[in-house]
Amino acid sequence: MKTGTKLSDQITQIGHDLVDDLERQSPLYRAMLEGRSSIEGYSEFLLQHHKYIRHAVSILGRYAEAMTKSSVAEYRKVIGASATRHCDEERGHDEGMLRDLAALWHCSRDEALARADATETAPAVTLFLAIMESTLEKFPCATVSFPTVIEVLGMRFCRASRDAFLANRPFPEIDQATQFLFDHMEDGDHVAGGALRIDCLKGDHDRAAALTCARLTAVVYRDLWRYLDQKLAGRVEAAPALVGAGA
């Protein structure tokens, strides 16, 4: 990345690098992108994503609140309002995932939640939530990097995956189980909003924290897909350090 490039461009590029890496290396990601995943693979994807997305509104709400109370005027007036709007737009996505899982498993929403809660959480999810806690405590303005990186993936993945699933129908339940993908088909708007907030950041420490948060998000999220691939293959094992995707 050449000197002088906007911080938002650097952070969105980390998201694009992450997607490129997943397309090259993750069998499950490619299978979902092509609409040919097994029901087991799609269920595992939804299960582990629900485990962190159910916390997303709380994370974004705390971020928005911190920005509205900031001593920096631009953080209060610009970032605070944008972050609050983004938080409101994310409400209910975890419920959509539960409805998807309930359709896949032929059970009620509450039964799907109980089954999801009983399923072991991927280490990447637990560690990611710990990273976000530290970010909110020390550099809340840097929280913007988490959704920006992940929503680059949503922008490139969700519409294509949903369309392919509905065209190919690899299992009959897919017709009622794409709410999560539908909810994130327009993530390009959120990426643009994130870029606006990123380029409002002031000072070396806040900007450096945002870039570090973006890199950590990419690395940990990539390891979530590695975990999913290994679980579906019948083995979960330590893997070499990630090369690329903002590592």
C-alpha positions as CSV (number, residue, x, y, z in Angstrom):
1,M,0.0,0.0,0.0
2,K,1.7,3.2,-1.1
3,T,2.3,6.1,1.2
4,G,-0.6,8.6,1.2
5,T,-3.3,6.1,0.6
6,K,-6.3,6.8,2.8
7,L,-6.7,4.7,5.9
8,S,-10.1,3.5,4.8
9,D,-8.6,2.2,1.6
10,Q,-6.0,0.3,3.5
11,I,-8.6,-1.3,5.8
12,T,-11.0,-2.2,3.0
13,Q,-8.1,-3.7,1.1
14,I,-7.5,-6.0,4.1
15,G,-11.1,-7.1,3.7
16,H,-10.5,-7.8,0.0
17,D,-7.3,-9.7,0.7
18,L,-9.2,-11.8,3.2
19,V,-11.9,-12.7,0.6
20,D,-9.2,-13.5,-2.0
21,D,-7.5,-15.8,0.5
22,L,-10.8,-17.6,1.4
23,E,-11.6,-18.1,-2.3
24,R,-8.2,-19.7,-2.8
25,Q,-7.9,-21.8,0.3
26,S,-11.3,-22.6,2.0
27,P,-13.3,-25.5,0.5
28,L,-16.4,-24.5,2.5
29,Y,-16.2,-20.9,1.3
30,R,-15.9,-22.0,-2.3
31,A,-18.7,-24.5,-1.9
32,M,-21.0,-21.9,-0.5
33,L,-20.1,-19.3,-3.1
34,E,-21.0,-21.8,-5.8
35,G,-24.2,-22.9,-4.0
36,R,-23.1,-26.5,-3.6
37,S,-22.4,-26.8,0.1
38,S,-23.8,-29.7,2.0
39,I,-26.4,-29.0,4.6
40,E,-23.8,-30.0,7.2
41,G,-21.4,-27.4,6.0
42,Y,-24.0,-24.6,5.7
43,S,-25.3,-25.4,9.2
44,E,-21.7,-25.2,10.7
45,F,-21.2,-21.9,9.0
46,L,-24.5,-20.5,10.5
47,L,-23.8,-22.0,13.9
48,Q,-20.4,-20.4,14.4
49,H,-21.3,-17.1,12.9
50,H,-24.4,-16.9,15.2
51,K,-22.0,-17.2,18.1
52,Y,-20.4,-13.9,17.4
53,I,-23.1,-12.1,15.5
54,R,-25.5,-12.4,18.5
55,H,-23.0,-10.0,20.2
56,A,-22.6,-7.6,17.2
57,V,-25.4,-5.2,18.2
58,S,-24.0,-4.9,21.7
59,I,-20.5,-4.2,20.4
60,L,-21.7,-1.7,17.9
61,G,-24.0,0.0,20.4
62,R,-21.1,0.4,22.9
63,Y,-19.0,1.8,20.1
64,A,-21.6,4.3,19.1
65,E,-22.2,5.4,22.7
66,A,-18.5,5.9,23.2
67,M,-18.3,8.1,20.1
68,T,-21.3,10.2,21.1
69,K,-19.5,10.9,24.4
70,S,-16.1,11.6,22.9
71,S,-14.2,14.7,23.7
72,V,-13.4,15.0,20.0
73,A,-16.1,17.0,18.2
74,E,-15.9,15.1,14.9
75,Y,-16.2,11.8,16.7
76,R,-19.4,13.0,18.5
77,K,-21.0,14.7,15.5
78,V,-20.0,12.5,12.6
79,I,-18.9,9.1,13.9
80,G,-21.4,8.9,16.7
81,A,-24.4,9.5,14.4
82,S,-23.2,7.1,11.7
83,A,-22.3,4.4,14.2
84,T,-25.7,4.7,15.9
85,R,-27.4,4.3,12.5
86,H,-25.3,1.3,11.7
87,C,-26.1,-0.4,15.0
88,D,-29.8,0.0,14.4
89,E,-29.5,-1.5,11.0
90,E,-27.8,-4.7,12.4
91,R,-30.7,-5.5,14.8
92,G,-32.4,-8.8,14.2
93,H,-29.7,-10.5,12.1
94,D,-29.0,-13.0,14.8
95,E,-32.7,-13.9,14.8
96,G,-32.6,-14.4,11.0
97,M,-29.8,-16.9,11.5
98,L,-31.9,-18.8,14.1
99,R,-34.8,-19.0,11.6
100,D,-32.4,-20.4,9.0
101,L,-31.1,-23.0,11.4
102,A,-34.6,-23.9,12.5
103,A,-35.5,-24.5,8.8
104,L,-32.4,-26.6,8.3
105,W,-33.1,-28.7,11.4
106,H,-36.9,-28.9,11.2
107,C,-37.3,-27.5,14.7
108,S,-38.5,-24.3,16.5
109,R,-36.5,-21.2,16.9
110,D,-36.0,-21.9,20.6
111,E,-34.8,-25.4,19.8
112,A,-32.3,-24.1,17.3
113,L,-31.0,-21.7,19.9
114,A,-30.6,-24.4,22.5
115,R,-28.7,-26.6,20.0
116,A,-26.5,-23.7,18.9
117,D,-25.7,-22.9,22.6
118,A,-24.8,-26.6,23.2
119,T,-22.3,-26.6,20.2
120,E,-18.7,-26.0,21.0
121,T,-17.5,-22.5,20.1
122,A,-14.6,-22.2,17.7
123,P,-11.5,-20.7,19.4
124,A,-11.4,-18.0,16.8
125,V,-14.8,-16.7,17.9
126,T,-13.9,-16.6,21.6
127,L,-10.6,-14.9,20.9
128,F,-12.3,-12.4,18.5
129,L,-14.8,-11.4,21.2
130,A,-11.9,-10.8,23.6
131,I,-10.2,-8.6,21.1
132,M,-13.3,-6.5,20.7
133,E,-13.6,-6.1,24.5
134,S,-10.1,-4.8,24.6
135,T,-10.7,-2.5,21.6
136,L,-13.8,-1.1,23.2
137,E,-12.0,-0.5,26.5
138,K,-8.8,1.1,25.1
139,F,-9.6,2.4,21.6
140,P,-13.3,2.4,21.0
141,C,-13.0,4.4,17.8
142,A,-11.1,1.5,16.3
143,T,-14.1,-0.8,16.6
144,V,-15.1,0.5,13.1
145,S,-12.5,-1.8,11.6
146,F,-14.3,-5.0,12.6
147,P,-17.5,-4.5,10.6
148,T,-15.7,-2.8,7.8
149,V,-13.5,-5.8,7.1
150,I,-16.3,-8.4,7.5
151,E,-18.7,-6.4,5.4
152,V,-16.3,-6.3,2.5
153,L,-16.8,-10.1,2.6
154,G,-20.5,-9.7,2.9
155,M,-20.5,-7.4,-0.1
156,R,-18.6,-9.9,-2.3
157,F,-20.1,-13.2,-0.9
158,C,-23.7,-13.0,0.4
159,R,-25.6,-12.1,-2.8
160,A,-23.5,-14.5,-5.0
161,S,-23.9,-17.3,-2.5
162,R,-27.6,-16.9,-2.0
163,D,-28.3,-16.7,-5.7
164,A,-26.2,-19.8,-6.3
165,F,-27.9,-21.7,-3.5
166,L,-31.4,-20.9,-4.7
167,A,-30.4,-21.8,-8.3
168,N,-28.8,-25.1,-7.4
169,R,-30.9,-26.1,-4.4
170,P,-28.3,-28.6,-3.0
171,F,-30.8,-29.6,-0.3
172,P,-34.5,-28.8,-0.2
173,E,-34.4,-26.8,3.1
174,I,-32.3,-24.1,1.4
175,D,-35.4,-22.4,0.1
176,Q,-36.3,-21.3,3.7
177,A,-32.8,-20.9,5.0
178,T,-31.1,-17.9,3.4
179,Q,-32.3,-15.0,5.6
180,F,-28.7,-14.4,6.9
181,L,-27.3,-14.2,3.4
182,F,-30.2,-11.9,2.3
183,D,-29.7,-9.6,5.3
184,H,-26.1,-8.9,4.2
185,M,-26.5,-8.6,0.4
186,E,-26.3,-4.8,0.7
187,D,-23.2,-4.6,2.9
188,G,-21.6,-2.3,0.4
189,D,-23.5,0.5,2.0
190,H,-22.1,-0.3,5.4
191,V,-18.6,-0.5,3.9
192,A,-19.0,3.0,2.6
193,G,-20.3,4.2,6.0
194,G,-17.3,2.5,7.7
195,A,-14.9,4.2,5.4
196,L,-16.4,7.6,6.3
197,R,-15.9,6.9,10.0
198,I,-12.4,5.6,9.5
199,D,-11.3,8.7,7.6
200,C,-12.6,10.8,10.5
201,L,-10.1,9.3,12.9
202,K,-7.6,11.7,14.5
203,G,-4.1,11.1,15.8
204,D,-1.5,8.4,15.3
205,H,-2.7,6.2,18.1
206,D,-6.4,6.0,17.0
207,R,-5.4,5.4,13.4
208,A,-2.9,2.8,14.3
209,A,-5.4,1.0,16.6
210,A,-7.9,0.9,13.7
211,L,-5.4,-0.6,11.4
212,T,-4.3,-3.2,14.0
213,C,-7.9,-4.1,14.7
214,A,-8.5,-4.6,11.0
215,R,-5.5,-6.9,10.7
216,L,-6.5,-8.9,13.7
217,T,-10.1,-9.2,12.5
218,A,-8.9,-10.7,9.2
219,V,-6.5,-13.1,10.8
220,V,-8.9,-14.4,13.4
221,Y,-11.8,-14.6,11.0
222,R,-9.7,-16.5,8.5
223,D,-9.0,-19.0,11.2
224,L,-12.7,-19.4,11.9
225,W,-13.1,-20.7,8.3
226,R,-10.0,-22.9,8.7
227,Y,-11.7,-24.4,11.8
228,L,-14.9,-25.0,9.8
229,D,-13.1,-26.7,7.0
230,Q,-11.2,-28.9,9.4
231,K,-14.3,-29.8,11.4
232,L,-16.1,-30.8,8.3
233,A,-13.1,-32.9,7.3
234,G,-13.2,-34.7,10.6
235,R,-10.1,-33.2,12.2
236,V,-9.5,-29.9,14.0
237,E,-5.7,-29.3,14.4
238,A,-3.2,-26.6,14.7
239,A,-2.4,-24.9,11.4
240,P,0.6,-22.9,10.2
241,A,0.4,-19.1,10.7
242,L,-1.6,-17.3,8.1
243,V,0.3,-15.7,5.3
244,G,-1.6,-12.8,3.7
245,A,-5.1,-11.4,4.5
246,G,-3.5,-8.6,6.5
247,A,-1.5,-10.9,8.8
